[in-house]
Amino acid sequence: MKNPGTILLVLVLVVAAAAISRVAFTLDERRYSGDVVEELTYFPSGKFLKVADLGFDALIADVMWFRAIQYYGIHRKTDQAYPLAEHIFSTITDLDPHFVSAYRFGAIVLSEDVGATGAAIDLLRKGIRSNPETWEIPFDLGFLYFVERNDWAKAAHYFRLASRIENSPEIAKRFTAFSYNKAGKTEVARALWEQLYASTGNRVIRDAAELAIKDIDLDVTLERLSELVARFHRSTGSFPGKLSDLVRARLANEIPRDPFDGFYFIDPTTKRVLSTTRVTREAARTTATLEKAVERYIRRTGSLPRSLDEIKSEGLLEEVPEVEGARVAYDPTTGRATCDPVWKGAGR
């Protein structure tokens, strides 16, 4: 006779798979689009799964975790929009309150990718309540208050809390001091991301930290190059045609490398220095947003919109987007919306 425990485990996995793939939700259609409603069927709430998992909380949380990573990866490569992120990480941590990586990665996604720092803070506070002996979670909360909220006092409070927990690194004490002294934000932010990178063996969190470090370096370089372009204009009365003119004018020894392997260029309209990496990323995100808005308009009205303003008037776009370094266009005969970079011919 087969082991009853094995049979029960198989049944639980079947229930979990069915719940994750088929459970229906009653949702506010005004808040979620059709594609989001469809995706939500893969993420039943923690309360539902508490009933369905028959005590295998951590096992179901692991299943949800792998689905969450897949969800993040798909949207990272496409529209870079994550409307389900808060729901996903809340569900995982409801099922397994001691899943430290879910709190940490969830907070990064909510804060950095979604722009929902408040939700990220709430998630980490929840993690501290369930894991009072884990230094990483209060450390991450101090990080958010320092980098995202400029709240030095709260940042210092949580860094100090982390530093008092057994096995916490010495760097937690140093960041406590940095916060009290209101040290340079960019330098400390980079050091915080480096610490996050070093403190986790989770590949996804390390990748997110590595991207954040590169983004900080990109911002610093763009600011520096833009300042050099402004100095060139002040001294010559004209703007450089190419960034290489800065080297010829001895304002720079060389043009730095884009950390994402793109290149820098001077926007022909604003004369600001931009990065092909940043423009391409924003253009792809905007194109995906516009395409979904057009699709929703067609589903709602049965016809092609005459303009992007018409989509906005239907409440399907908050604003017609503008992307520095790219042109937003819409063809009413095909329903095709595009956001195309404009660096071809711009000064490099």
C-alpha positions in Angstrom: 0.0 0.0 0.0 1.3 3.4 -0.9 2.4 5.8 1.9 -0.7 7.9 3.0 1.6 10.9 3.4 2.8 10.6 -0.2 -0.7 10.4 -1.5 -1.7 13.4 0.6 1.3 15.4 -0.8 0.3 14.5 -4.3 -3.3 15.6 -3.7 -2.0 18.9 -2.2 0.1 19.6 -5.2 -2.9 18.9 -7.5 -5.0 21.3 -5.4 -2.3 23.9 -5.5 -1.9 23.6 -9.3 -5.6 23.9 -9.8 -5.9 26.9 -7.5 -3.0 28.7 -9.1 -4.2 28.0 -12.7 -8.0 28.1 -12.4 -9.4 29.9 -9.4 -11.7 32.8 -10.4 -11.8 36.2 -8.8 -14.4 38.9 -8.4 -12.5 42.0 -9.4 -13.2 45.7 -9.9 -13.1 46.0 -13.7 -12.4 49.7 -13.4 -9.1 49.0 -11.6 -7.9 46.0 -13.6 -7.8 45.6 -17.4 -8.8 42.3 -19.0 -5.2 41.0 -19.3 -4.5 41.8 -15.6 -7.7 39.9 -14.6 -6.5 36.9 -16.6 -3.1 37.0 -14.9 -4.6 37.3 -11.4 -6.1 33.8 -11.9 -2.6 32.5 -11.4 -2.3 34.2 -8.0 -5.1 33.2 -5.6 -5.1 35.1 -2.3 -3.2 33.8 0.7 -6.5 33.3 2.5 -7.8 31.1 -0.3 -4.7 29.0 -0.3 -4.6 28.7 3.5 -7.8 26.7 3.0 -6.6 24.8 0.0 -3.1 23.9 1.1 -4.0 21.5 3.9 -1.0 22.6 6.0 1.7 22.7 3.3 2.1 26.5 3.5 5.8 26.6 2.7 5.4 24.2 -0.2 2.6 26.3 -1.8 4.7 29.5 -1.1 7.6 27.9 -3.1 5.2 27.2 -6.1 4.0 30.8 -5.9 7.6 32.1 -5.7 8.6 30.4 -8.9 5.5 31.8 -10.6 6.3 35.3 -9.3 9.8 35.1 -10.7 8.4 34.1 -14.0 5.9 37.0 -13.9 8.6 39.5 -13.1 10.9 38.2 -15.8 8.2 38.4 -18.5 7.2 41.9 -17.6 10.8 43.1 -17.2 11.4 42.1 -20.8 8.2 43.6 -22.2 6.1 46.4 -20.7 8.0 46.8 -17.4 4.7 47.2 -15.6 3.9 45.1 -12.6 0.3 45.7 -11.5 0.1 42.4 -9.5 3.4 42.8 -7.6 1.9 43.9 -4.3 -0.7 41.1 -4.4 1.9 38.5 -5.3 4.4 39.2 -2.5 1.6 39.7 0.0 0.3 36.2 -0.9 3.7 34.5 -0.7 4.5 36.0 2.7 1.0 35.2 4.1 1.7 31.6 3.2 5.2 31.5 4.5 5.9 34.4 6.9 9.6 33.3 7.2 10.3 33.5 3.5 13.0 36.3 3.8 13.9 36.4 0.1 10.2 37.1 -0.8 10.2 40.2 1.5 13.5 41.5 0.2 12.9 40.9 -3.5 9.3 42.1 -3.2 10.4 45.3 -1.6 12.9 45.9 -4.4 10.3 45.3 -7.1 7.6 47.4 -5.4 10.0 50.3 -4.8 12.3 50.3 -7.8 10.0 48.9 -10.5 6.5 49.8 -9.4 7.3 53.1 -7.6 5.2 52.0 -4.7 7.6 52.7 -1.9 4.8 52.8 0.7 3.8 49.2 -0.2 7.5 48.1 0.0 7.8 49.6 3.4 4.7 47.9 4.6 6.0 44.6 3.3 9.3 44.9 5.1 7.6 45.9 8.3 5.5 42.8 8.0 8.7 40.8 7.6 10.3 42.3 10.7 7.2 41.3 12.8 7.5 37.7 11.6 11.3 37.6 11.5 12.7 39.7 14.5 16.0 37.8 14.4 16.8 38.5 10.8 19.0 41.6 10.3 18.5 41.8 6.5 14.9 43.0 6.6 15.4 46.0 8.9 18.6 46.8 7.0 16.5 46.9 3.7 13.9 49.1 5.4 16.7 51.5 6.5 17.9 51.5 2.9 14.4 52.5 1.6 14.0 55.3 4.0 17.5 56.6 3.1 17.3 56.2 -0.7 13.6 56.7 -1.5 12.3 58.9 1.4 15.3 60.9 2.4 14.2 60.2 6.0 17.5 60.1 7.7 16.1 59.6 11.2 14.1 56.5 10.3 16.9 55.2 8.1 19.2 55.4 11.1 16.7 53.7 13.4 16.4 50.7 11.1 20.1 50.4 10.4 20.7 50.5 14.1 18.0 47.9 14.7 19.8 45.7 12.1 23.2 46.3 13.7 22.0 45.0 17.0 20.9 41.6 15.6 23.3 38.7 16.0 25.5 38.0 13.0 24.7 41.4 11.4 27.7 42.9 9.4 29.8 45.8 10.7 28.6 47.8 7.8 25.1 48.2 9.4 26.7 50.3 12.1 28.5 52.4 9.5 25.2 53.1 7.6 23.7 54.1 10.9 26.4 56.8 11.2 26.0 57.8 7.6 22.3 58.4 8.1 22.8 60.5 11.2 25.4 62.6 9.4 23.2 62.8 6.2 26.1 61.6 4.0 26.1 62.1 0.2 23.0 60.3 -1.1 24.4 58.9 -4.3 27.6 57.5 -2.7 25.6 55.9 0.1 22.9 54.6 -2.2 25.5 52.9 -4.3 27.2 51.4 -1.2 23.8 50.2 0.0 23.1 48.4 -3.3 26.6 46.9 -3.1 25.8 45.6 0.4 22.5 44.2 -0.8 24.3 42.4 -3.6 26.9 41.0 -1.3 24.4 39.9 1.4 22.2 37.6 -0.6 22.8 34.4 -2.5 19.5 34.9 -4.3 20.4 35.3 -8.0 17.3 37.4 -8.8 18.0 39.9 -5.9 21.7 40.1 -7.0 20.6 40.8 -10.6 18.3 43.6 -9.4 21.0 45.1 -7.2 23.5 45.0 -10.1 21.1 46.8 -12.4 20.5 49.4 -9.7 24.2 50.0 -9.3 24.6 50.4 -13.1 21.6 52.8 -13.1 23.2 55.0 -10.4 26.5 55.0 -12.4 24.5 55.9 -15.5 22.8 58.8 -13.7 26.1 60.2 -12.4 27.7 60.1 -15.9 24.7 61.7 -17.6 24.8 64.5 -15.1 28.5 65.0 -15.5 28.3 65.1 -19.3 25.4 67.4 -19.3 27.4 69.8 -17.1 30.3 69.6 -19.5 28.0 70.4 -22.5 26.7 73.5 -20.5 30.3 74.6 -19.9 31.1 74.2 -23.6 28.1 76.4 -24.4 29.1 79.1 -21.8 32.6 79.3 -23.2 31.9 79.1 -26.9 28.3 80.4 -27.2 27.2 77.3 -29.1 26.5 73.7 -28.2 28.8 70.9 -29.2 27.7 69.0 -32.3 29.1 65.7 -30.8 30.2 64.6 -27.4 33.7 64.0 -28.9 33.8 67.9 -29.2 34.2 67.9 -25.4 37.4 65.9 -25.7 38.7 68.2 -28.4 37.9 71.2 -26.2 39.8 69.6 -23.4 36.8 69.5 -21.1 37.0 65.7 -20.9 39.8 63.2 -21.4 37.4 60.7 -22.8 33.7 59.9 -23.1 32.8 57.3 -20.4 31.4 53.9 -21.4 27.7 53.3 -20.9 27.5 50.6 -18.1 24.7 48.9 -20.1 26.8 48.9 -23.3 24.8 51.6 -25.1 26.1 55.0 -25.9 25.6 58.6 -25.0 24.3 61.3 -27.3 23.2 64.9 -27.3 19.5 65.3 -27.8 19.0 67.6 -30.8 16.1 69.4 -29.2 16.9 69.8 -25.6 20.7 69.6 -25.9 20.8 67.4 -22.9 23.0 64.3 -22.8 20.9 61.1 -23.0 21.7 57.4 -23.0 20.5 55.0 -25.7 20.0 52.5 -22.9 17.6 54.7 -20.9 15.8 56.0 -24.0 15.3 52.5 -25.4 14.1 51.2 -22.1 11.5 54.0 -21.7 10.5 53.8 -25.4 9.8 50.1 -25.1 7.8 50.6 -21.9 5.8 53.4 -23.5 5.1 51.4 -26.7 3.8 48.5 -24.6 1.5 50.8 -22.6 0.1 52.4 -25.7 -0.5 49.1 -27.4 -2.5 47.8 -24.5 -4.4 51.1 -24.3 -5.3 50.7 -28.0 -6.4 47.1 -27.5 -8.6 48.0 -24.5 -10.2 50.8 -26.6 -11.0 48.4 -29.4 -12.5 45.9 -27.0 -14.6 48.6 -25.4 -15.8 50.4 -28.6 -15.4 48.0 -31.4 -13.5 50.5 -33.5 -10.0 52.0 -33.9 -9.3 55.2 -32.0 -8.9 58.3 -34.1 -6.1 59.6 -31.9 -4.3 59.0 -28.6 -6.2 61.9 -27.1 -9.4 59.9 -27.8 -8.0 57.0 -25.8 -7.3 59.4 -23.0 -10.8 60.8 -23.1 -12.1 57.2 -22.6 -10.1 57.0 -19.4 -7.7 54.4 -20.8 -4.7 56.7 -20.6 -3.9 59.1 -17.8 -1.9 61.2 -20.2 -0.6 61.0 -23.7 3.1 60.1 -22.9 6.1 62.1 -23.9 9.5 60.4 -23.8 12.7 62.6 -23.9 14.8 61.3 -26.8 12.0 59.6 -28.6 8.9 60.4 -30.7 5.4 59.1 -29.8 3.3 58.5 -32.9 -0.1 56.9 -33.7 -1.5 55.8 -37.1 -5.3 55.9 -37.0 -5.6 53.7 -40.2 -3.8 50.8 -38.6 -4.2 51.4 -34.9 -0.4 51.1 -34.4 1.1 53.2 -31.7 4.9 53.7 -31.6 7.6 55.4 -29.5 10.7 55.6 -31.6 14.2 56.8 -30.4 15.6 59.8 -32.3 19.3 59.5 -31.7 20.1 58.7 -35.3 21.9 61.8 -36.6 22.2 63.2 -33.1 25.6 64.2 -31.7 27.7 61.4 -30.3 
